[in-house]
Each structure stands twice: as C-alpha cells, then as structure tokens.
Amino acid sequence: MATAATEAADAGDLAQDVSRPDYRPSSDEEFMNPAQQRYFRRKLLDWKDAILKESQGTLAQLQTDTLREADSTDRASSETDWSIELRTRDRQRKLISKIEAALRRIDAGEYGYCDVTGEPISLARLEARPIATMTVEAQERHERNEKVSREE
C-alpha cells in the first residue's frame, strides 16, 4: 500500500512539474517519463495549433483579397507572393502530419527513441525538433547514404 501512495504522490509531483511554465525535461530524470511525455505532447499540440491558426489567416486573406492590380508587373508580383505563401502552407500541412505521427508515437510509448537504432534521442534534439525520429548520428548516416544514392 505504501507503494501505491508513493506512486500517487510521484504522479502528483510529475503533474505539478508539467503544469509549471518553467518545466523543462532534464537528463537527471528517467527518459520519457510521464512528465516528459506530457511536456512534449503539449509542445507538439501548441505547435500544431499555431500552424493551424496561421493557415486560417492565410485562407481568410485569400478569400477576401483578389488580384486587382491593373499593372501586369504588380499582378505578377502578387501571384508570386501567393505562390510562395501556398507552398509554405503545403509544407506546413506535411509538418502537421509529422506532428500527428509524433503524437501517435507518444501514445504508443515509442516517442523519443530512434527508429533506426532504438536508442534514446537526446532531449536537446527533441526540444529543437520535437518531430525527430532519429538520433543525430542516425540522421547523419541516413543523409550520407541518401547523398550517395543520388550521386550514383
């Protein structure tokens, strides 16, 4: 029974850690403990929400603004700007898919571990790129192999 009480207290401590705005995962903690999982889930969800809000703004602007420039140079410039904006939104759409895949990995207990080696991905890498699926070393090997394949 003391164990259950201790676990409940630990769970409460973890919940408090994550609810603190200054909480940051630390290498002093067990890797991908519940607090870290909640932290990265929140980080991913916030990132996804920011992307969706930005895309809603773009959509609203596309619906209200029409190309009214009389000058063909101005019109071409506007079309180029919109083309760039739409390509950016397409990249962000793909990014949302990666965010959702990362959230599924959290649910499956696989988040934070390299797809290639199975080793933990550094917290610094996950902090910088929460959708990372490989350690830095595995990513570098992958990119070197990809480069060699392209050159052949």
Long-range contacts (C-beta under 8 A, 24 or more apart in sequence): 14-38, 18-42, 24-127, 25-123, 25-126, 25-127, 26-123, 27-123, 31-112, 31-120, 32-109, 32-111, 32-112, 32-113, 32-120, 36-112, 36-123, 37-106, 37-111, 40-102, 40-106, 40-111, 40-112, 40-126, 40-130, 41-103, 41-106, 43-130, 44-99, 44-102, 44-103, 44-106, 44-130, 44-131, 45-103, 47-99, 47-130, 48-96, 48-99, 48-100, 51-92, 51-95, 51-96, 51-99, 52-96, 54-92, 55-89, 55-92, 55-93, 58-85, 58-89, 95-131, 98-131, 99-130, 99-131, 101-131, 102-130, 102-131, 105-133, 114-138, 116-141, 116-142
